[in-house]
């Protein structure tokens, strides 16, 4: 069961959405067979299994930018509040990205309560993880209300918190890295050059992430850095070589940009060859008009 979260993470980063969907669809059957009392310790303990049950749908919607679906995720209240926080985080991000600030703030409030419970229980690592989620949701809630300065300040705070933490073995990676979210926020604010820095920083810590690669490619494109844009679009296509159909719009865009770049290179080569031939032809005509004693 634990492996399923790693598996869906890999599928989502490589554009294999149909394969990822099959894992999501299998959750009800997996959940029906889950006995929290069956295993009380070890890698397959109840907390890990509850984490997986929450993480899989909480990854599937945001990674595909399906914010409507994210807002509809059902919170599974358990004795492991850090797992419940995953759902609240996805719901909060979804609401904020749809401009539903009040609903997003409700999710942030729920995350705040979970963080307090974890702190009282001495679960400091998970309390910090939930704090990052709470701050990120509040940041996007502020942006939904048009408070750009407050939004950016809080999103930077979440990114700085995340910089000082390490990933738990229970998870293949965060639902959405804070610096990736900061990059997307900067894109919303029409600051592609700054956004590119955040996406590139994300890729150092989380190499091969779909959204960071696409974000970097798009940010580079909009900031006039065509070389970097082509590089990142190319990397995205290589990562998604086995993409499922229908493919995401981001992959189609990457294919179009690479195709245009190749077409431009071909046009340049053809134009250069035409110029070369024109020069040769003109030289030949000039040569033929020369007097015999000069052309000899």
C-alpha positions as a Markdown table, in Angstrom:
| # | Residue | x | y | z |
|---|---|---|---|---|
| 1 | Unk | 0.0 | 0.0 | 0.0 |
| 2 | Unk | 2.8 | 2.4 | 0.9 |
| 3 | Unk | 4.3 | 1.9 | -2.6 |
| 4 | Unk | 1.1 | 3.1 | -4.2 |
| 5 | Unk | 1.9 | 6.7 | -3.2 |
| 6 | Unk | 5.4 | 6.5 | -4.7 |
| 7 | Unk | 3.9 | 5.0 | -7.8 |
| 8 | Unk | 1.2 | 7.7 | -8.4 |
| 9 | Unk | 3.8 | 10.4 | -7.7 |
| 10 | Unk | 6.0 | 8.9 | -10.5 |
| 11 | Unk | 3.0 | 8.6 | -12.9 |
| 12 | Unk | 1.9 | 12.2 | -12.3 |
| 13 | Unk | 5.4 | 13.6 | -12.9 |
| 14 | Unk | 5.7 | 11.7 | -16.2 |
| 15 | Unk | 2.3 | 12.6 | -17.5 |
| 16 | Unk | 0.8 | 9.1 | -17.1 |
| 17 | Unk | -2.5 | 10.4 | -15.9 |
| 18 | Unk | -4.5 | 7.3 | -16.9 |
| 19 | Unk | -2.2 | 5.1 | -14.9 |
| 20 | Unk | -2.5 | 7.5 | -12.0 |
| 21 | Unk | -6.3 | 7.5 | -12.3 |
| 22 | Unk | -6.4 | 3.7 | -11.9 |
| 23 | Unk | -4.6 | 4.0 | -8.6 |
| 24 | Unk | -7.1 | 6.6 | -7.4 |
| 25 | Unk | -10.0 | 4.4 | -8.5 |
| 26 | Unk | -8.6 | 1.5 | -6.6 |
| 27 | Unk | -8.7 | 3.4 | -3.2 |
| 28 | Unk | -12.2 | 2.4 | -2.2 |
| 29 | Unk | -11.4 | -1.3 | -2.5 |
| 30 | Unk | -8.1 | -0.8 | -0.7 |
| 31 | Unk | -9.7 | 1.2 | 2.0 |
| 32 | Unk | -12.4 | -1.5 | 2.6 |
| 33 | Unk | -9.7 | -4.0 | 3.3 |
| 34 | Unk | -7.7 | -1.7 | 5.6 |
| 35 | Unk | -7.8 | -2.8 | 9.3 |
| 36 | Unk | -6.0 | -0.1 | 11.4 |
| 37 | Unk | -5.6 | -2.6 | 14.2 |
| 38 | Unk | -4.0 | -5.2 | 12.1 |
| 39 | Unk | -0.5 | -3.7 | 12.1 |
| 40 | Unk | 0.5 | -1.4 | 14.9 |
| 41 | Unk | 4.1 | -0.7 | 14.1 |
| 42 | Unk | 6.7 | -0.7 | 11.3 |
| 43 | Unk | 6.7 | 0.7 | 7.8 |
| 44 | Unk | 3.2 | -0.5 | 7.2 |
| 45 | Unk | 1.7 | 0.8 | 10.4 |
| 46 | Unk | -1.7 | 2.6 | 10.5 |
| 47 | Unk | -0.3 | 6.1 | 10.3 |
| 48 | Unk | 1.5 | 5.2 | 7.0 |
| 49 | Unk | -1.6 | 3.7 | 5.5 |
| 50 | Unk | -3.8 | 6.6 | 6.5 |
| 51 | Unk | -1.2 | 8.9 | 5.0 |
| 52 | Unk | -1.3 | 7.0 | 1.7 |
| 53 | Unk | -5.1 | 7.0 | 1.6 |
| 54 | Unk | -5.1 | 10.8 | 2.0 |
| 55 | Unk | -2.1 | 11.6 | -0.1 |
| 56 | Unk | -3.1 | 9.8 | -3.3 |
| 57 | Unk | -6.2 | 11.9 | -4.1 |
| 58 | Unk | -4.6 | 15.0 | -2.6 |
| 59 | Unk | -1.8 | 14.6 | -5.2 |
| 60 | Unk | -4.0 | 13.6 | -8.2 |
| 61 | Unk | -6.1 | 16.8 | -8.3 |
| 62 | Unk | -3.5 | 19.6 | -7.7 |
| 63 | Unk | -0.8 | 18.0 | -9.9 |
| 64 | Unk | -3.3 | 18.2 | -12.8 |
| 65 | Unk | -4.5 | 21.7 | -11.8 |
| 66 | Unk | -8.0 | 20.3 | -11.3 |
| 67 | Unk | -8.9 | 22.8 | -8.6 |
| 68 | Unk | -12.6 | 21.9 | -8.7 |
| 69 | Unk | -11.9 | 18.3 | -7.9 |
| 70 | Unk | -9.5 | 19.4 | -5.1 |
| 71 | Unk | -12.2 | 21.3 | -3.4 |
| 72 | Unk | -14.5 | 18.3 | -3.3 |
| 73 | Unk | -12.0 | 15.9 | -1.6 |
| 74 | Unk | -13.6 | 14.4 | 1.5 |
| 75 | Unk | -11.6 | 14.8 | 4.8 |
| 76 | Unk | -11.1 | 11.4 | 6.5 |
| 77 | Unk | -10.8 | 12.3 | 10.2 |
| 78 | Unk | -8.3 | 9.9 | 11.8 |
| 79 | Unk | -6.2 | 9.6 | 15.0 |
| 80 | Unk | -3.2 | 10.8 | 12.8 |
| 81 | Unk | -4.0 | 14.5 | 12.2 |
| 82 | Unk | -1.0 | 15.1 | 9.9 |
| 83 | Unk | -2.7 | 12.8 | 7.4 |
| 84 | Unk | -5.9 | 14.7 | 7.6 |
| 85 | Unk | -4.0 | 17.9 | 6.9 |
| 86 | Unk | -3.1 | 16.6 | 3.4 |
| 87 | Unk | -6.7 | 16.8 | 2.3 |
| 88 | Unk | -7.3 | 20.2 | 3.9 |
| 89 | Unk | -4.2 | 21.5 | 2.1 |
| 90 | Unk | -5.4 | 20.3 | -1.3 |
| 91 | Unk | -8.9 | 21.6 | -0.6 |
| 92 | Unk | -7.6 | 25.0 | 0.5 |
| 93 | Unk | -5.3 | 25.4 | -2.5 |
| 94 | Unk | -8.2 | 24.4 | -4.8 |
| 95 | Unk | -10.6 | 27.0 | -3.3 |
| 96 | Unk | -8.0 | 29.7 | -3.4 |
| 97 | Unk | -7.1 | 29.0 | -7.0 |
| 98 | Unk | -10.7 | 29.2 | -7.9 |
| 99 | Unk | -11.0 | 32.6 | -6.1 |
| 100 | Unk | -13.1 | 31.2 | -3.3 |
| 101 | Unk | -11.2 | 33.0 | -0.5 |
| 102 | Unk | -13.7 | 32.3 | 2.4 |
| 103 | Unk | -13.6 | 28.5 | 1.7 |
| 104 | Unk | -9.8 | 28.6 | 1.5 |
| 105 | Unk | -9.5 | 30.4 | 4.8 |
| 106 | Unk | -11.7 | 27.7 | 6.4 |
| 107 | Unk | -9.1 | 25.1 | 5.2 |
| 108 | Unk | -6.3 | 27.3 | 6.6 |
| 109 | Unk | -8.1 | 27.4 | 10.0 |
| 110 | Unk | -8.5 | 23.7 | 10.0 |
| 111 | Unk | -4.8 | 23.3 | 9.3 |
| 112 | Unk | -4.0 | 25.7 | 12.1 |
| 113 | Unk | -6.0 | 23.6 | 14.5 |
| 114 | Unk | -4.3 | 20.4 | 13.3 |
| 115 | Unk | -0.9 | 22.1 | 13.8 |
| 116 | Unk | -1.8 | 23.0 | 17.4 |
| 117 | Unk | -2.8 | 19.4 | 18.1 |
| 118 | Unk | 0.4 | 18.1 | 16.7 |
| 119 | Unk | 2.5 | 20.6 | 18.7 |
| 120 | Unk | 0.7 | 19.6 | 22.0 |
| 121 | Unk | 1.4 | 16.0 | 21.2 |
| 122 | Unk | 5.1 | 16.7 | 20.7 |
| 123 | Unk | 4.9 | 15.8 | 17.0 |
| 124 | Unk | 7.2 | 18.7 | 16.0 |
| 125 | Unk | 8.2 | 17.5 | 12.6 |
| 126 | Unk | 4.6 | 17.1 | 11.4 |
| 127 | Unk | 3.6 | 20.3 | 13.1 |
| 128 | Unk | 6.1 | 22.1 | 11.0 |
| 129 | Unk | 4.9 | 20.4 | 7.8 |
| 130 | Unk | 1.3 | 21.4 | 8.5 |
| 131 | Unk | 2.5 | 24.9 | 9.3 |
| 132 | Unk | 4.0 | 25.2 | 5.8 |
| 133 | Unk | 0.7 | 24.0 | 4.3 |
| 134 | Unk | -1.3 | 26.4 | 6.4 |
| 135 | Unk | 0.9 | 29.4 | 5.4 |
| 136 | Unk | 0.8 | 28.5 | 1.7 |
| 137 | Unk | -3.0 | 28.2 | 1.8 |
| 138 | Unk | -3.3 | 31.6 | 3.5 |
| 139 | Unk | -0.9 | 33.1 | 1.0 |
| 140 | Unk | -3.1 | 32.0 | -2.0 |
| 141 | Unk | -6.2 | 33.1 | -0.1 |
| 142 | Unk | -4.7 | 36.5 | 0.2 |
| 143 | Unk | -4.0 | 36.5 | -3.5 |
| 144 | Unk | -7.6 | 35.5 | -4.2 |
| 145 | Unk | -8.7 | 38.6 | -2.4 |
| 146 | Unk | -6.2 | 40.8 | -4.4 |
| 147 | Unk | -3.8 | 41.3 | -1.5 |
| 148 | Unk | -0.6 | 40.7 | -3.6 |
| 149 | Unk | 2.0 | 42.0 | -1.1 |
| 150 | Unk | 0.6 | 39.9 | 1.8 |
| 151 | Unk | 0.2 | 36.9 | -0.5 |
| 152 | Unk | 3.8 | 37.1 | -1.6 |
| 153 | Unk | 5.2 | 37.7 | 1.9 |
| 154 | Unk | 3.4 | 34.6 | 3.2 |
| 155 | Unk | 4.3 | 32.4 | 0.3 |
| 156 | Unk | 8.0 | 33.4 | 0.7 |
| 157 | Unk | 7.7 | 32.5 | 4.4 |
| 158 | Unk | 6.3 | 29.0 | 3.6 |
| 159 | Unk | 9.2 | 28.5 | 1.1 |
| 160 | Unk | 11.8 | 29.5 | 3.8 |
| 161 | Unk | 10.2 | 27.1 | 6.3 |
| 162 | Unk | 10.4 | 24.3 | 3.7 |
| 163 | Unk | 14.0 | 25.0 | 2.9 |
| 164 | Unk | 14.9 | 24.1 | 6.5 |
| 165 | Unk | 13.2 | 20.7 | 6.5 |
| 166 | Unk | 13.9 | 17.2 | 5.1 |
| 167 | Unk | 11.5 | 14.8 | 3.5 |
| 168 | Unk | 10.0 | 12.0 | 5.6 |
| 169 | Unk | 10.5 | 8.5 | 4.1 |
| 170 | Unk | 6.7 | 8.0 | 4.3 |
| 171 | Unk | 6.3 | 10.3 | 1.2 |
| 172 | Unk | 7.9 | 10.5 | -2.2 |
| 173 | Unk | 7.7 | 14.2 | -2.1 |
| 174 | Unk | 5.5 | 17.2 | -1.1 |
| 175 | Unk | 2.0 | 17.6 | -2.6 |
| 176 | Unk | 3.3 | 20.9 | -3.9 |
| 177 | Unk | 6.7 | 22.3 | -3.1 |
| 178 | Unk | 6.5 | 25.7 | -1.6 |
| 179 | Unk | 9.0 | 27.3 | -4.0 |
| 180 | Unk | 7.1 | 25.8 | -6.9 |
| 181 | Unk | 3.9 | 27.4 | -5.5 |
| 182 | Unk | 5.9 | 30.7 | -5.1 |
| 183 | Unk | 7.0 | 30.4 | -8.7 |
| 184 | Unk | 3.4 | 30.0 | -9.8 |
| 185 | Unk | 2.3 | 32.9 | -7.7 |
| 186 | Unk | 5.0 | 35.1 | -9.3 |
| 187 | Unk | 3.7 | 34.0 | -12.7 |
| 188 | Unk | 0.2 | 35.2 | -11.6 |
| 189 | Unk | 1.8 | 38.5 | -10.7 |
| 190 | Unk | 3.5 | 38.8 | -14.2 |
| 191 | Unk | 7.0 | 38.4 | -12.8 |
| 192 | Unk | 8.4 | 35.5 | -15.0 |
| 193 | Unk | 12.1 | 36.3 | -14.4 |
| 194 | Unk | 11.6 | 35.9 | -10.6 |
| 195 | Unk | 9.4 | 32.9 | -11.1 |
| 196 | Unk | 12.1 | 31.2 | -13.1 |
| 197 | Unk | 14.5 | 31.4 | -10.2 |
| 198 | Unk | 11.9 | 29.7 | -7.9 |
| 199 | Unk | 11.2 | 26.9 | -10.4 |
| 200 | Unk | 14.9 | 26.3 | -10.9 |
| 201 | Unk | 15.5 | 26.2 | -7.1 |
| 202 | Unk | 12.6 | 23.6 | -6.9 |
| 203 | Unk | 14.2 | 21.4 | -9.5 |
| 204 | Unk | 17.5 | 21.3 | -7.5 |
| 205 | Unk | 15.7 | 19.7 | -4.6 |
| 206 | Unk | 12.9 | 17.9 | -6.5 |
| 207 | Unk | 14.4 | 17.0 | -9.9 |
| 208 | Unk | 12.1 | 16.0 | -12.7 |
| 209 | Unk | 8.9 | 17.6 | -11.3 |
| 210 | Unk | 6.4 | 18.1 | -14.0 |
| 211 | Unk | 5.0 | 21.4 | -12.7 |
| 212 | Unk | 8.4 | 22.9 | -12.0 |
| 213 | Unk | 9.7 | 21.9 | -15.4 |
| 214 | Unk | 6.7 | 23.4 | -17.2 |
| 215 | Unk | 6.8 | 26.5 | -14.9 |
| 216 | Unk | 10.5 | 27.0 | -15.7 |
| 217 | Unk | 9.9 | 26.6 | -19.4 |
| 218 | Unk | 7.0 | 29.0 | -19.5 |
| 219 | Unk | 8.7 | 31.5 | -17.2 |
| 220 | Unk | 11.8 | 31.5 | -19.3 |
| 221 | Unk | 9.7 | 32.0 | -22.4 |
| 222 | Unk | 7.9 | 35.0 | -21.0 |
| 223 | Unk | 11.0 | 36.6 | -19.7 |
| 224 | Unk | 12.7 | 36.4 | -23.1 |
| 225 | Unk | 15.1 | 33.6 | -22.3 |
| 226 | Unk | 14.5 | 31.4 | -25.3 |
| 227 | Unk | 17.5 | 29.1 | -24.7 |
| 228 | Unk | 16.3 | 28.2 | -21.2 |
| 229 | Unk | 12.7 | 27.9 | -22.4 |
| 230 | Unk | 13.7 | 25.4 | -25.1 |
| 231 | Unk | 15.9 | 23.5 | -22.6 |
| 232 | Unk | 13.1 | 23.1 | -20.1 |
| 233 | Unk | 10.4 | 22.2 | -22.6 |
| 234 | Unk | 12.8 | 19.6 | -24.0 |
| 235 | Unk | 13.4 | 18.2 | -20.5 |
| 236 | Unk | 9.7 | 18.0 | -19.9 |
| 237 | Unk | 9.1 | 16.0 | -23.1 |
| 238 | Unk | 11.9 | 13.6 | -22.2 |
| 239 | Unk | 10.5 | 13.1 | -18.7 |
| 240 | Unk | 7.1 | 12.5 | -20.3 |
| 241 | Unk | 8.3 | 10.2 | -23.1 |
| 242 | Unk | 5.7 | 7.6 | -22.1 |
| 243 | Unk | 2.8 | 10.0 | -21.6 |
| 244 | Unk | -0.7 | 8.7 | -21.6 |
| 245 | Unk | -3.4 | 9.9 | -24.1 |
| 246 | Unk | -5.0 | 12.3 | -24.1 |
| 247 | Unk | -2.0 | 14.2 | -23.0 |
| 248 | Unk | -2.0 | 17.3 | -20.8 |
| 249 | Unk | -2.2 | 20.7 | -22.4 |
| 250 | Unk | 1.2 | 21.5 | -21.0 |
| 251 | Unk | 2.8 | 18.6 | -23.0 |
| 252 | Unk | 1.1 | 19.7 | -26.2 |
| 253 | Unk | 2.4 | 23.2 | -25.7 |
| 254 | Unk | 5.9 | 21.8 | -25.1 |
| 255 | Unk | 5.7 | 19.8 | -28.4 |
| 256 | Unk | 4.5 | 22.9 | -30.2 |
| 257 | Unk | 7.4 | 25.0 | -28.9 |
| 258 | Unk | 10.0 | 22.4 | -29.7 |
| 259 | Unk | 8.5 | 21.9 | -33.2 |
| 260 | Unk | 8.6 | 25.7 | -33.8 |
| 261 | Unk | 12.2 | 25.9 | -32.7 |
| 262 | Unk | 13.2 | 23.1 | -35.0 |
| 263 | Unk | 11.2 | 24.6 | -37.9 |
| 264 | Unk | 12.9 | 27.9 | -37.3 |
| 265 | Unk | 16.3 | 26.3 | -37.4 |
| 266 | Unk | 15.3 | 24.5 | -40.7 |
| 267 | Unk | 14.1 | 27.8 | -42.2 |
| 268 | Unk | 17.4 | 29.5 | -41.2 |
| 269 | Unk | 19.4 | 26.7 | -42.9 |
| 270 | Unk | 17.3 | 26.8 | -46.0 |
| 271 | Unk | 17.6 | 30.6 | -46.2 |
| 272 | Unk | 21.4 | 30.4 | -45.8 |
| 273 | Unk | 21.6 | 27.8 | -48.5 |
| 274 | Unk | 19.5 | 30.0 | -50.8 |
| 275 | Unk | 21.8 | 33.0 | -50.2 |
| 276 | Unk | 24.8 | 30.8 | -50.9 |
| 277 | Unk | 23.3 | 29.6 | -54.2 |
| 278 | Unk | 22.3 | 33.1 | -55.2 |
| 279 | Unk | 25.9 | 34.3 | -54.6 |
| 280 | Unk | 27.2 | 31.4 | -56.7 |
| 281 | Unk | 24.7 | 32.1 | -59.5 |
| 282 | Unk | 25.4 | 35.8 | -59.5 |
| 283 | Unk | 29.1 | 35.1 | -59.6 |
| 284 | Unk | 28.6 | 32.7 | -62.5 |
| 285 | Unk | 26.7 | 35.4 | -64.5 |
| 286 | Unk | 29.4 | 37.9 | -63.8 |
| 287 | Unk | 32.0 | 35.5 | -64.8 |
| 288 | Unk | 30.3 | 34.8 | -68.2 |
| 289 | Unk | 30.1 | 38.5 | -69.0 |
| 290 | Unk | 33.8 | 39.0 | -68.5 |
| 291 | Unk | 36.0 | 39.4 | -71.6 |
| 292 | Unk | 37.8 | 36.2 | -72.6 |
| 293 | Unk | 41.2 | 37.5 | -71.6 |
| 294 | Unk | 39.9 | 38.2 | -68.0 |
| 295 | Unk | 37.8 | 35.0 | -67.6 |
| 296 | Unk | 40.7 | 32.8 | -68.6 |
